[in-house]
Amino acid sequence: METVTVESIPIVVGQEEDGRWWADIESMPGVMAYGATRESAIPAVRALALRVAADCIDHGEEVPAPFAKVFAVA
């Protein structure tokens, strides 16, 4: 079985004109976070993505596609 981790989910990163950095997981609409640095935006968006996936699990909803293999049971 292929092992997929949160770290392997693609993240797009950019910088606003005011200097703030943003990180976005395009495969999960609405999952975007800001940080003062690139290094702070990336873990912020990963944490948000995990919260979204956990909320789906809590409510018996389908887990977002990027997490299908992260939470797969062999």
N, C-alpha and C positions, 0 to 999 in steps of 0.2 A: 504494500500500500504506500502511495506517495504521501510524504509528510509535508503539510503546508502550515506555515506559521503566520502570525500576524505581521511579522516583519517582511514576509514575502509578498504581501498585498501591495500593488503599485500605488504610489502616492505622487501627486503632482504638486510641486512647490513653486511659489513665486513671491515677488516682493512688491508691495504697494508703493506709490510715490511718496507717502509719508514715512517710509522706512519699515513699516510692519511687514512681517512675513506671513504668508498663508500656506496652508497645506490642505489638499483636497483628495478624497478618494472618489474618483470619478464613477466607479462602479457602484457607489452607494450615494445616490442623490441626496443632497443636503448635509452630507458629512464633510464639514470643512471647519478648520480651526485656525486661529491667528496666534502668533507669538512674537515677542520682541526680537527673536533671532530665528534663523532657519532651524537651529538645533532645538528650540523650544516648540516650534510649530508642529514638527513631525510627531513627537510623542503625544502632543495634545490631540491631534487628529486620530492617532491610533487609539487613544483612550476613549474618545468619543465614539469611534466605530465599535469598540467593545461594548460600550454602554448601550448602543442601539441594538446590537446583537443580543445582549443579555435581556433587554426589554422585550424583544421578540420571543425569546425562550420563555420568559416569565408569563407572557400572555398567550402562549400556545400558537404563536404566529410563525410563519416561515422565516427562517434565518436568512439574512441577505446573502446573495450569491457568493461574495468573496469569502464568507465564513463557512460555506457548506462543507469544505474539506477540513477546515480548522477544527470544527466540532464533530467530525465524522467518527462513528464508532465502528471499529473493525469486527 
